[in-house]
Amino acid sequence: MALAGAAHARTHIVIANPDLTFTPTHLTIYQYDVVNFRNGGGVHNVVADDRRFKCSVNCNTNNTPSALAWSANVQFTRLGTFGYFCEQHGDTMIGMRGSITVLDRVFVDGFEGETPTAP
């Protein structure tokens, strides 16, 4: 079923703003959805509280806070709530930060494909 869930994945957008906030501050998505983090102005990056991702211009080597108009995609495959922050303006506890809650699509939507019928 994981592959079926991945086939229904959506992309959501989170903007790093010049006023030192992320919009939206909290986002609820389904497992395998992608979040596109974008710099809307200012010197920012995005770092997971658990350091599973660190992105700005990309998520590999060029990931320090940047004033460029960067955009980076992160796919969420684990269930739970995950915090993130901008290294320039926050940390794991305060400042410029947000969170993403990842739900199990099957648990919320029911079975993928046809609904089972009674014998």
LUMMAR-770985 format. One record per atom (N, C-alpha, C, O): x, y, z; atom name; residue in three letters. Coordinates in nm, 3 decimals, m for minus. Layout:
residues N
+---------+---------+---------+------+------+
:       x :       y :       z : atom : rest :
+---------+---------+---------+------+------+
:       X :       Y :       Z :   CA :  ala :
...
+---------+---------+---------+------+------+
This chain:
residues 119
+---------+---------+---------+------+------+
:       x :       y :       z : atom : rest :
+---------+---------+---------+------+------+
:   0.081 :  m0.120 :   0.000 :    N :  met :
:   0.000 :   0.000 :   0.000 :   CA :  met :
:   0.085 :   0.126 :   0.000 :    C :  met :
:   0.036 :   0.233 :  m0.037 :    O :  met :
:   0.209 :   0.116 :   0.039 :    N :  ala :
:   0.294 :   0.234 :   0.041 :   CA :  ala :
:   0.306 :   0.292 :  m0.099 :    C :  ala :
:   0.304 :   0.414 :  m0.116 :    O :  ala :
:   0.319 :   0.206 :  m0.198 :    N :  leu :
:   0.331 :   0.256 :  m0.334 :   CA :  leu :
:   0.202 :   0.322 :  m0.380 :    C :  leu :
:   0.207 :   0.422 :  m0.451 :    O :  leu :
:   0.089 :   0.268 :  m0.341 :    N :  ala :
:  m0.038 :   0.330 :  m0.378 :   CA :  ala :
:  m0.049 :   0.468 :  m0.314 :    C :  ala :
:  m0.096 :   0.562 :  m0.378 :    O :  ala :
:  m0.007 :   0.480 :  m0.188 :    N :  gly :
:  m0.009 :   0.610 :  m0.121 :   CA :  gly :
:   0.082 :   0.709 :  m0.190 :    C :  gly :
:   0.048 :   0.826 :  m0.204 :    O :  gly :
:   0.199 :   0.662 :  m0.233 :    N :  ala :
:   0.294 :   0.751 :  m0.300 :   CA :  ala :
:   0.236 :   0.801 :  m0.432 :    C :  ala :
:   0.267 :   0.913 :  m0.474 :    O :  ala :
:   0.154 :   0.720 :  m0.497 :    N :  ala :
:   0.094 :   0.762 :  m0.624 :   CA :  ala :
:  m0.001 :   0.880 :  m0.607 :    C :  ala :
:  m0.026 :   0.954 :  m0.701 :    O :  ala :
:  m0.054 :   0.897 :  m0.486 :    N :  his :
:  m0.147 :   1.006 :  m0.458 :   CA :  his :
:  m0.080 :   1.126 :  m0.392 :    C :  his :
:  m0.148 :   1.217 :  m0.344 :    O :  his :
:   0.051 :   1.126 :  m0.388 :    N :  ala :
:   0.125 :   1.232 :  m0.319 :   CA :  ala :
:   0.095 :   1.369 :  m0.379 :    C :  ala :
:   0.080 :   1.383 :  m0.501 :    O :  ala :
:   0.087 :   1.468 :  m0.291 :    N :  arg :
:   0.065 :   1.607 :  m0.332 :   CA :  arg :
:   0.186 :   1.690 :  m0.293 :    C :  arg :
:   0.267 :   1.648 :  m0.209 :    O :  arg :
:   0.198 :   1.807 :  m0.353 :    N :  thr :
:   0.303 :   1.901 :  m0.316 :   CA :  thr :
:   0.239 :   2.020 :  m0.245 :    C :  thr :
:   0.140 :   2.076 :  m0.292 :    O :  thr :
:   0.296 :   2.056 :  m0.131 :    N :  his :
:   0.250 :   2.168 :  m0.050 :   CA :  his :
:   0.362 :   2.272 :  m0.046 :    C :  his :
:   0.479 :   2.237 :  m0.058 :    O :  his :
:   0.327 :   2.398 :  m0.029 :    N :  ile :
:   0.426 :   2.506 :  m0.030 :   CA :  ile :
:   0.435 :   2.570 :   0.108 :    C :  ile :
:   0.333 :   2.600 :   0.171 :    O :  ile :
:   0.559 :   2.591 :   0.154 :    N :  val :
:   0.587 :   2.667 :   0.276 :   CA :  val :
:   0.683 :   2.778 :   0.237 :    C :  val :
:   0.788 :   2.752 :   0.178 :    O :  val :
:   0.648 :   2.902 :   0.271 :    N :  ile :
:   0.729 :   3.019 :   0.236 :   CA :  ile :
:   0.805 :   3.069 :   0.358 :    C :  ile :
:   0.748 :   3.084 :   0.466 :    O :  ile :
:   0.935 :   3.093 :   0.341 :    N :  ala :
:   1.017 :   3.163 :   0.440 :   CA :  ala :
:   1.004 :   3.312 :   0.410 :    C :  ala :
:   1.047 :   3.357 :   0.304 :    O :  ala :
:   0.947 :   3.387 :   0.501 :    N :  asn :
:   0.910 :   3.527 :   0.477 :   CA :  asn :
:   1.012 :   3.627 :   0.529 :    C :  asn :
:   1.091 :   3.597 :   0.618 :    O :  asn :
:   1.010 :   3.749 :   0.472 :    N :  pro :
:   1.099 :   3.855 :   0.519 :   CA :  pro :
:   1.072 :   3.896 :   0.664 :    C :  pro :
:   1.161 :   3.950 :   0.730 :    O :  pro :
:   0.950 :   3.872 :   0.715 :    N :  asp :
:   0.917 :   3.910 :   0.854 :   CA :  asp :
:   0.957 :   3.800 :   0.954 :    C :  asp :
:   0.909 :   3.800 :   1.068 :    O :  asp :
:   1.044 :   3.709 :   0.912 :    N :  leu :
:   1.101 :   3.604 :   0.998 :   CA :  leu :
:   0.997 :   3.503 :   1.046 :    C :  leu :
:   1.000 :   3.458 :   1.161 :    O :  leu :
:   0.905 :   3.469 :   0.956 :    N :  thr :
:   0.805 :   3.365 :   0.982 :   CA :  thr :
:   0.801 :   3.269 :   0.864 :    C :  thr :
:   0.849 :   3.301 :   0.755 :    O :  thr :
:   0.744 :   3.153 :   0.887 :    N :  phe :
:   0.712 :   3.060 :   0.780 :   CA :  phe :
:   0.561 :   3.063 :   0.761 :    C :  phe :
:   0.486 :   3.072 :   0.858 :    O :  phe :
:   0.515 :   3.057 :   0.636 :    N :  thr :
:   0.373 :   3.053 :   0.605 :   CA :  thr :
:   0.345 :   2.929 :   0.521 :    C :  thr :
:   0.401 :   2.915 :   0.412 :    O :  thr :
:   0.259 :   2.838 :   0.569 :    N :  pro :
:   0.196 :   2.839 :   0.701 :   CA :  pro :
:   0.296 :   2.797 :   0.808 :    C :  pro :
:   0.398 :   2.735 :   0.779 :    O :  pro :
:   0.266 :   2.832 :   0.933 :    N :  thr :
:   0.352 :   2.795 :   1.045 :   CA :  thr :
:   0.338 :   2.646 :   1.075 :    C :  thr :
:   0.436 :   2.580 :   1.108 :    O :  thr :
:   0.217 :   2.595 :   1.063 :    N :  his :
:   0.194 :   2.452 :   1.082 :   CA :  his :
:   0.119 :   2.398 :   0.960 :    C :  his :
:   0.027 :   2.462 :   0.909 :    O :  his :
:   0.159 :   2.281 :   0.914 :    N :  leu :
:   0.100 :   2.219 :   0.797 :   CA :  leu :
:   0.071 :   2.072 :   0.829 :    C :  leu :
:   0.154 :   2.005 :   0.891 :    O :  leu :
:  m0.045 :   2.024 :   0.788 :    N :  thr :
:  m0.079 :   1.882 :   0.802 :   CA :  thr :
:  m0.086 :   1.822 :   0.663 :    C :  thr :
:  m0.158 :   1.871 :   0.576 :    O :  thr :
:  m0.009 :   1.715 :   0.642 :    N :  ile :
:   0.000 :   1.650 :   0.512 :   CA :  ile :
:  m0.017 :   1.500 :   0.530 :    C :  ile :
:  m0.029 :   1.451 :   0.643 :    O :  ile :
:  m0.017 :   1.427 :   0.418 :    N :  tyr :
:  m0.021 :   1.281 :   0.421 :   CA :  tyr :
:   0.118 :   1.225 :   0.394 :    C :  tyr :
:   0.203 :   1.290 :   0.334 :    O :  tyr :
:   0.139 :   1.102 :   0.440 :    N :  gln :
:   0.264 :   1.032 :   0.416 :   CA :  gln :
:   0.293 :   1.029 :   0.266 :    C :  gln :
:   0.202 :   1.005 :   0.186 :    O :  gln :
:   0.416 :   1.053 :   0.229 :    N :  tyr :
:   0.469 :   1.058 :   0.093 :   CA :  tyr :
:   0.441 :   1.189 :   0.021 :    C :  tyr :
:   0.484 :   1.206 :  m0.093 :    O :  tyr :
:   0.371 :   1.283 :   0.085 :    N :  asp :
:   0.355 :   1.415 :   0.024 :   CA :  asp :
:   0.490 :   1.487 :   0.025 :    C :  asp :
:   0.581 :   1.452 :   0.101 :    O :  asp :
:   0.500 :   1.589 :  m0.059 :    N :  val :
:   0.622 :   1.669 :  m0.072 :   CA :  val :
:   0.592 :   1.810 :  m0.025 :    C :  val :
:   0.486 :   1.865 :  m0.054 :    O :  val :
:   0.686 :   1.868 :   0.049 :    N :  val :
:   0.676 :   2.009 :   0.087 :   CA :  val :
:   0.782 :   2.083 :   0.008 :    C :  val :
:   0.901 :   2.051 :   0.014 :    O :  val :
:   0.737 :   2.185 :  m0.064 :    N :  asn :
:   0.827 :   2.272 :  m0.139 :   CA :  asn :
:   0.851 :   2.396 :  m0.052 :    C :  asn :
:   0.763 :   2.482 :  m0.039 :    O :  asn :
:   0.970 :   2.404 :   0.008 :    N :  phe :
:   1.009 :   2.520 :   0.087 :   CA :  phe :
:   1.064 :   2.625 :  m0.008 :    C :  phe :
:   1.144 :   2.594 :  m0.096 :    O :  phe :
:   1.021 :   2.752 :   0.009 :    N :  arg :
:   1.064 :   2.861 :  m0.080 :   CA :  arg :
:   1.106 :   2.982 :   0.001 :    C :  arg :
:   1.048 :   3.013 :   0.106 :    O :  arg :
:   1.208 :   3.050 :  m0.048 :    N :  asn :
:   1.249 :   3.175 :   0.015 :   CA :  asn :
:   1.169 :   3.289 :  m0.045 :    C :  asn :
:   1.182 :   3.319 :  m0.164 :    O :  asn :
:   1.085 :   3.352 :   0.037 :    N :  gly :
:   1.003 :   3.464 :  m0.008 :   CA :  gly :
:   1.068 :   3.599 :   0.016 :    C :  gly :
:   1.007 :   3.703 :  m0.009 :    O :  gly :
:   1.191 :   3.600 :   0.064 :    N :  gly :
:   1.264 :   3.725 :   0.087 :   CA :  gly :
:   1.340 :   3.721 :   0.218 :    C :  gly :
:   1.286 :   3.679 :   0.320 :    O :  gly :
:   1.463 :   3.764 :   0.214 :    N :  gly :
:   1.548 :   3.761 :   0.333 :   CA :  gly :
:   1.652 :   3.651 :   0.320 :    C :  gly :
:   1.659 :   3.581 :   0.219 :    O :  gly :
:   1.733 :   3.637 :   0.424 :    N :  val :
:   1.839 :   3.537 :   0.428 :   CA :  val :
:   1.789 :   3.421 :   0.514 :    C :  val :
:   1.782 :   3.431 :   0.636 :    O :  val :
:   1.754 :   3.310 :   0.448 :    N :  his :
:   1.693 :   3.198 :   0.519 :   CA :  his :
:   1.743 :   3.064 :   0.466 :    C :  his :
:   1.799 :   3.054 :   0.356 :    O :  his :
:   1.722 :   2.962 :   0.547 :    N :  asn :
:   1.727 :   2.822 :   0.506 :   CA :  asn :
:   1.622 :   2.749 :   0.588 :    C :  asn :
:   1.550 :   2.812 :   0.666 :    O :  asn :
:   1.613 :   2.620 :   0.574 :    N :  val :
:   1.518 :   2.541 :   0.653 :   CA :  val :
:   1.591 :   2.414 :   0.698 :    C :  val :
:   1.650 :   2.342 :   0.617 :    O :  val :
:   1.584 :   2.388 :   0.830 :    N :  val :
:   1.655 :   2.275 :   0.890 :   CA :  val :
:   1.557 :   2.197 :   0.977 :    C :  val :
:   1.488 :   2.256 :   1.060 :    O :  val :
:   1.551 :   2.067 :   0.959 :    N :  ala :
:   1.467 :   1.983 :   1.046 :   CA :  ala :
:   1.525 :   1.981 :   1.186 :    C :  ala :
:   1.647 :   1.977 :   1.204 :    O :  ala :
:   1.438 :   1.984 :   1.286 :    N :  asp :
:   1.484 :   1.976 :   1.425 :   CA :  asp :
:   1.575 :   1.857 :   1.447 :    C :  asp :
:   1.673 :   1.866 :   1.521 :    O :  asp :
:   1.543 :   1.743 :   1.383 :    N :  asp :
:   1.625 :   1.621 :   1.399 :   CA :  asp :
:   1.736 :   1.612 :   1.294 :    C :  asp :
:   1.804 :   1.510 :   1.283 :    O :  asp :
:   1.754 :   1.719 :   1.217 :    N :  arg :
:   1.860 :   1.733 :   1.115 :   CA :  arg :
:   1.845 :   1.636 :   0.998 :    C :  arg :
:   1.942 :   1.611 :   0.927 :    O :  arg :
:   1.726 :   1.580 :   0.976 :    N :  arg :
:   1.706 :   1.490 :   0.862 :   CA :  arg :
:   1.714 :   1.564 :   0.729 :    C :  arg :
:   1.745 :   1.503 :   0.626 :    O :  arg :
:   1.687 :   1.694 :   0.729 :    N :  phe :
:   1.709 :   1.774 :   0.609 :   CA :  phe :
:   1.758 :   1.912 :   0.649 :    C :  phe :
:   1.728 :   1.963 :   0.757 :    O :  phe :
:   1.834 :   1.970 :   0.559 :    N :  lys :
:   1.885 :   2.107 :   0.573 :   CA :  lys :
:   1.893 :   2.161 :   0.431 :    C :  lys :
:   1.973 :   2.113 :   0.351 :    O :  lys :
:   1.809 :   2.260 :   0.399 :    N :  cys :
:   1.795 :   2.304 :   0.261 :   CA :  cys :
:   1.795 :   2.456 :   0.249 :    C :  cys :
:   1.753 :   2.528 :   0.340 :    O :  cys :
:   1.843 :   2.502 :   0.136 :    N :  ser :
:   1.821 :   2.639 :   0.087 :   CA :  ser :
:   1.833 :   2.629 :  m0.064 :    C :  ser :
:   1.739 :   2.585 :  m0.130 :    O :  ser :
:   1.946 :   2.668 :  m0.120 :    N :  val :
:   1.962 :   2.659 :  m0.266 :   CA :  val :
:   1.945 :   2.514 :  m0.311 :    C :  val :
:   1.892 :   2.488 :  m0.419 :    O :  val :
:   1.989 :   2.419 :  m0.229 :    N :  asn :
:   1.957 :   2.277 :  m0.248 :   CA :  asn :
:   1.964 :   2.209 :  m0.112 :    C :  asn :
:   1.985 :   2.274 :  m0.011 :    O :  asn :
:   1.946 :   2.079 :  m0.110 :    N :  cys :
:   1.946 :   2.006 :   0.017 :   CA :  cys :
:   2.071 :   1.920 :   0.033 :    C :  cys :
:   2.074 :   1.830 :   0.117 :    O :  cys :
:   2.174 :   1.948 :  m0.047 :    N :  asn :
:   2.296 :   1.868 :  m0.040 :   CA :  asn :
:   2.412 :   1.948 :   0.020 :    C :  asn :
:   2.440 :   1.935 :   0.139 :    O :  asn :
:   2.477 :   2.028 :  m0.061 :    N :  thr :
:   2.596 :   2.099 :  m0.014 :   CA :  thr :
:   2.573 :   2.248 :   0.004 :    C :  thr :
:   2.633 :   2.309 :   0.093 :    O :  thr :
:   2.490 :   2.308 :  m0.078 :    N :  asn :
:   2.466 :   2.453 :  m0.072 :   CA :  asn :
:   2.338 :   2.477 :   0.006 :    C :  asn :
:   2.234 :   2.509 :  m0.051 :    O :  asn :
:   2.346 :   2.460 :   0.140 :    N :  asn :
:   2.225 :   2.464 :   0.220 :   CA :  asn :
:   2.232 :   2.560 :   0.338 :    C :  asn :
:   2.151 :   2.551 :   0.430 :    O :  asn :
:   2.327 :   2.651 :   0.336 :    N :  thr :
:   2.335 :   2.753 :   0.441 :   CA :  thr :
:   2.234 :   2.863 :   0.411 :    C :  thr :
:   2.184 :   2.871 :   0.299 :    O :  thr :
:   2.201 :   2.949 :   0.510 :    N :  pro :
:   2.106 :   3.057 :   0.483 :   CA :  pro :
:   2.148 :   3.138 :   0.361 :    C :  pro :
:   2.265 :   3.173 :   0.344 :    O :  pro :
:   2.051 :   3.168 :   0.275 :    N :  ser :
:   2.078 :   3.236 :   0.148 :   CA :  ser :
:   1.970 :   3.339 :   0.119 :    C :  ser :
:   1.853 :   3.319 :   0.151 :    O :  ser :
:   2.011 :   3.449 :   0.056 :    N :  ala :
:   1.917 :   3.553 :   0.013 :   CA :  ala :
:   1.864 :   3.526 :  m0.128 :    C :  ala :
:   1.777 :   3.599 :  m0.176 :    O :  ala :
:   1.915 :   3.422 :  m0.194 :    N :  leu :
:   1.867 :   3.389 :  m0.328 :   CA :  leu :
:   1.721 :   3.344 :  m0.322 :    C :  leu :
:   1.670 :   3.308 :  m0.216 :    O :  leu :
:   1.654 :   3.346 :  m0.435 :    N :  ala :
:   1.514 :   3.301 :  m0.444 :   CA :  ala :
:   1.513 :   3.148 :  m0.460 :    C :  ala :
:   1.477 :   3.096 :  m0.565 :    O :  ala :
:   1.554 :   3.079 :  m0.353 :    N :  trp :
:   1.566 :   2.934 :  m0.360 :   CA :  trp :
:   1.433 :   2.863 :  m0.337 :    C :  trp :
:   1.338 :   2.918 :  m0.282 :    O :  trp :
:   1.431 :   2.737 :  m0.381 :    N :  ser :
:   1.316 :   2.650 :  m0.364 :   CA :  ser :
:   1.370 :   2.508 :  m0.349 :    C :  ser :
:   1.455 :   2.466 :  m0.428 :    O :  ser :
:   1.322 :   2.434 :  m0.248 :    N :  ala :
:   1.373 :   2.299 :  m0.224 :   CA :  ala :
:   1.258 :   2.207 :  m0.185 :    C :  ala :
:   1.172 :   2.244 :  m0.105 :    O :  ala :
:   1.257 :   2.086 :  m0.242 :    N :  asn :
:   1.153 :   1.988 :  m0.212 :   CA :  asn :
:   1.201 :   1.885 :  m0.110 :    C :  asn :
:   1.313 :   1.835 :  m0.118 :    O :  asn :
:   1.114 :   1.855 :  m0.014 :    N :  val :
:   1.141 :   1.751 :   0.086 :   CA :  val :
:   1.020 :   1.659 :   0.089 :    C :  val :
:   0.907 :   1.704 :   0.111 :    O :  val :
:   1.043 :   1.528 :   0.069 :    N :  gln :
:   0.934 :   1.431 :   0.078 :   CA :  gln :
:   0.931 :   1.373 :   0.219 :    C :  gln :
:   1.034 :   1.338 :   0.276 :    O :  gln :
:   0.810 :   1.364 :   0.275 :    N :  phe :
:   0.792 :   1.313 :   0.411 :   CA :  phe :
:   0.738 :   1.171 :   0.404 :    C :  phe :
:   0.624 :   1.149 :   0.362 :    O :  phe :
:   0.820 :   1.075 :   0.445 :    N :  thr :
:   0.783 :   0.934 :   0.437 :   CA :  thr :
:   0.747 :   0.875 :   0.574 :    C :  thr :
:   0.686 :   0.769 :   0.582 :    O :  thr :
:   0.786 :   0.943 :   0.681 :    N :  arg :
:   0.758 :   0.895 :   0.817 :   CA :  arg :
:   0.636 :   0.966 :   0.874 :    C :  arg :
:   0.612 :   1.083 :   0.843 :    O :  arg :
:   0.561 :   0.896 :   0.958 :    N :  leu :
:   0.446 :   0.955 :   1.026 :   CA :  leu :
:   0.492 :   1.028 :   1.151 :    C :  leu :
:   0.591 :   0.989 :   1.213 :    O :  leu :
:   0.421 :   1.135 :   1.188 :    N :  gly :
:   0.453 :   1.208 :   1.310 :   CA :  gly :
:   0.450 :   1.357 :   1.287 :    C :  gly :
:   0.405 :   1.405 :   1.183 :    O :  gly :
:   0.498 :   1.431 :   1.386 :    N :  thr :
:   0.508 :   1.577 :   1.376 :   CA :  thr :
:   0.655 :   1.614 :   1.378 :    C :  thr :
:   0.730 :   1.570 :   1.465 :    O :  thr :
:   0.695 :   1.695 :   1.280 :    N :  phe :
:   0.835 :   1.729 :   1.260 :   CA :  phe :
:   0.852 :   1.880 :   1.260 :    C :  phe :
:   0.790 :   1.951 :   1.181 :    O :  phe :
:   0.936 :   1.928 :   1.350 :    N :  gly :
:   0.966 :   2.070 :   1.357 :   CA :  gly :
:   1.078 :   2.106 :   1.261 :    C :  gly :
:   1.159 :   2.021 :   1.223 :    O :  gly :
:   1.082 :   2.233 :   1.223 :    N :  tyr :
:   1.190 :   2.285 :   1.139 :   CA :  tyr :
:   1.211 :   2.431 :   1.174 :    C :  tyr :
:   1.125 :   2.494 :   1.236 :    O :  tyr :
:   1.326 :   2.486 :   1.134 :    N :  phe :
:   1.360 :   2.624 :   1.168 :   CA :  phe :
:   1.457 :   2.681 :   1.066 :    C :  phe :
:   1.515 :   2.607 :   0.986 :    O :  phe :
:   1.475 :   2.812 :   1.070 :    N :  cys :
:   1.577 :   2.882 :   0.991 :   CA :  cys :
:   1.698 :   2.903 :   1.082 :    C :  cys :
:   1.684 :   2.960 :   1.191 :    O :  cys :
:   1.815 :   2.859 :   1.039 :    N :  glu :
:   1.936 :   2.873 :   1.122 :   CA :  glu :
:   1.972 :   3.018 :   1.151 :    C :  glu :
:   2.028 :   3.048 :   1.257 :    O :  glu :
:   1.941 :   3.107 :   1.060 :    N :  gln :
:   1.975 :   3.248 :   1.075 :   CA :  gln :
:   1.888 :   3.316 :   1.182 :    C :  gln :
:   1.932 :   3.410 :   1.248 :    O :  gln :
:   1.764 :   3.269 :   1.197 :    N :  his :
:   1.667 :   3.342 :   1.280 :   CA :  his :
:   1.595 :   3.256 :   1.384 :    C :  his :
:   1.497 :   3.302 :   1.441 :    O :  his :
:   1.640 :   3.136 :   1.409 :    N :  gly :
:   1.572 :   3.051 :   1.506 :   CA :  gly :
:   1.653 :   2.929 :   1.541 :    C :  gly :
:   1.769 :   2.915 :   1.501 :    O :  gly :
:   1.592 :   2.840 :   1.617 :    N :  asp :
:   1.653 :   2.712 :   1.652 :   CA :  asp :
:   1.541 :   2.613 :   1.683 :    C :  asp :
:   1.425 :   2.637 :   1.647 :    O :  asp :
:   1.573 :   2.503 :   1.750 :    N :  thr :
:   1.473 :   2.400 :   1.775 :   CA :  thr :
:   1.367 :   2.441 :   1.876 :    C :  thr :
:   1.268 :   2.371 :   1.894 :    O :  thr :
:   1.386 :   2.554 :   1.943 :    N :  met :
:   1.293 :   2.595 :   2.049 :   CA :  met :
:   1.222 :   2.729 :   2.023 :    C :  met :
:   1.104 :   2.742 :   2.054 :    O :  met :
:   1.292 :   2.826 :   1.966 :    N :  ile :
:   1.235 :   2.961 :   1.953 :   CA :  ile :
:   1.270 :   3.022 :   1.817 :    C :  ile :
:   1.351 :   2.968 :   1.742 :    O :  ile :
:   1.207 :   3.135 :   1.789 :    N :  gly :
:   1.240 :   3.211 :   1.669 :   CA :  gly :
:   1.163 :   3.165 :   1.547 :    C :  gly :
:   1.048 :   3.121 :   1.557 :    O :  gly :
:   1.226 :   3.175 :   1.432 :    N :  met :
:   1.164 :   3.143 :   1.304 :   CA :  met :
:   1.158 :   2.991 :   1.289 :    C :  met :
:   1.257 :   2.926 :   1.254 :    O :  met :
:   1.039 :   2.936 :   1.317 :    N :  arg :
:   1.023 :   2.792 :   1.312 :   CA :  arg :
:   0.881 :   2.753 :   1.274 :    C :  arg :
:   0.790 :   2.836 :   1.278 :    O :  arg :
:   0.863 :   2.628 :   1.239 :    N :  gly :
:   0.732 :   2.575 :   1.204 :   CA :  gly :
:   0.729 :   2.426 :   1.227 :    C :  gly :
:   0.826 :   2.367 :   1.275 :    O :  gly :
:   0.617 :   2.363 :   1.191 :    N :  ser :
:   0.606 :   2.218 :   1.207 :   CA :  ser :
:   0.515 :   2.158 :   1.101 :    C :  ser :
:   0.427 :   2.225 :   1.045 :    O :  ser :
:   0.539 :   2.032 :   1.075 :    N :  ile :
:   0.460 :   1.956 :   0.977 :   CA :  ile :
:   0.415 :   1.827 :   1.043 :    C :  ile :
:   0.496 :   1.752 :   1.098 :    O :  ile :
:   0.284 :   1.801 :   1.038 :    N :  thr :
:   0.229 :   1.676 :   1.088 :   CA :  thr :
:   0.198 :   1.587 :   0.968 :    C :  thr :
:   0.128 :   1.628 :   0.876 :    O :  thr :
:   0.251 :   1.465 :   0.971 :    N :  val :
:   0.234 :   1.370 :   0.861 :   CA :  val :
:   0.139 :   1.260 :   0.907 :    C :  val :
:   0.167 :   1.189 :   1.004 :    O :  val :
:   0.027 :   1.247 :   0.837 :    N :  leu :
:  m0.076 :   1.147 :   0.868 :   CA :  leu :
:  m0.068 :   1.030 :   0.772 :    C :  leu :
:  m0.019 :   1.043 :   0.660 :    O :  leu :
:  m0.114 :   0.915 :   0.817 :    N :  asp :
:  m0.124 :   0.796 :   0.733 :   CA :  asp :
:  m0.246 :   0.810 :   0.644 :    C :  asp :
:  m0.359 :   0.816 :   0.693 :    O :  asp :
:  m0.226 :   0.815 :   0.514 :    N :  arg :
:  m0.335 :   0.833 :   0.419 :   CA :  arg :
:  m0.439 :   0.721 :   0.429 :    C :  arg :
:  m0.559 :   0.747 :   0.420 :    O :  arg :
:  m0.395 :   0.598 :   0.447 :    N :  val :
:  m0.487 :   0.485 :   0.455 :   CA :  val :
:  m0.572 :   0.496 :   0.581 :    C :  val :
:  m0.692 :   0.469 :   0.578 :    O :  val :
:  m0.511 :   0.534 :   0.693 :    N :  phe :
:  m0.585 :   0.547 :   0.818 :   CA :  phe :
:  m0.692 :   0.655 :   0.806 :    C :  phe :
:  m0.801 :   0.640 :   0.861 :    O :  phe :
:  m0.663 :   0.763 :   0.735 :    N :  val :
:  m0.757 :   0.874 :   0.722 :   CA :  val :
:  m0.858 :   0.849 :   0.612 :    C :  val :
:  m0.978 :   0.871 :   0.632 :    O :  val :
:  m0.813 :   0.804 :   0.495 :    N :  asp :
:  m0.899 :   0.791 :   0.378 :   CA :  asp :
:  m0.963 :   0.654 :   0.362 :    C :  asp :
:  m1.057 :   0.640 :   0.284 :    O :  asp :
:  m0.917 :   0.554 :   0.433 :    N :  gly :
:  m0.968 :   0.419 :   0.414 :   CA :  gly :
:  m0.878 :   0.343 :   0.318 :    C :  gly :
:  m0.762 :   0.380 :   0.299 :    O :  gly :
:  m0.931 :   0.238 :   0.258 :    N :  phe :
:  m0.851 :   0.155 :   0.169 :   CA :  phe :
:  m0.828 :   0.224 :   0.036 :    C :  phe :
:  m0.913 :   0.297 :  m0.015 :    O :  phe :
:  m0.709 :   0.200 :  m0.020 :    N :  glu :
:  m0.680 :   0.247 :  m0.155 :   CA :  glu :
:  m0.751 :   0.153 :  m0.252 :    C :  glu :
:  m0.758 :   0.033 :  m0.227 :    O :  glu :
:  m0.801 :   0.205 :  m0.362 :    N :  gly :
:  m0.865 :   0.120 :  m0.463 :   CA :  gly :
:  m1.010 :   0.092 :  m0.430 :    C :  gly :
:  m1.078 :   0.176 :  m0.371 :    O :  gly :
:  m1.057 :  m0.025 :  m0.467 :    N :  glu :
:  m1.198 :  m0.060 :  m0.448 :   CA :  glu :
:  m1.229 :  m0.089 :  m0.301 :    C :  glu :
:  m1.147 :  m0.142 :  m0.227 :    O :  glu :
:  m1.350 :  m0.053 :  m0.261 :    N :  thr :
:  m1.397 :  m0.081 :  m0.127 :   CA :  thr :
:  m1.431 :  m0.229 :  m0.115 :    C :  thr :
:  m1.498 :  m0.283 :  m0.203 :    O :  thr :
:  m1.386 :  m0.296 :  m0.008 :    N :  pro :
:  m1.418 :  m0.439 :   0.007 :   CA :  pro :
:  m1.569 :  m0.460 :   0.016 :    C :  pro :
:  m1.641 :  m0.375 :   0.070 :    O :  pro :
:  m1.617 :  m0.572 :  m0.037 :    N :  thr :
:  m1.760 :  m0.603 :  m0.031 :   CA :  thr :
:  m1.782 :  m0.724 :   0.059 :    C :  thr :
:  m1.692 :  m0.806 :   0.077 :    O :  thr :
:  m1.902 :  m0.733 :   0.115 :    N :  ala :
:  m1.936 :  m0.846 :   0.202 :   CA :  ala :
:  m1.948 :  m0.973 :   0.120 :    C :  ala :
:  m1.991 :  m0.967 :   0.004 :    O :  ala :
:  m1.912 :  m1.090 :   0.178 :    N :  pro :
:  m1.922 :  m1.218 :   0.103 :   CA :  pro :
:  m2.066 :  m1.256 :   0.075 :    C :  pro :
:  m2.092 :  m1.359 :   0.013 :    O :  pro :
+---------+---------+---------+------+------+
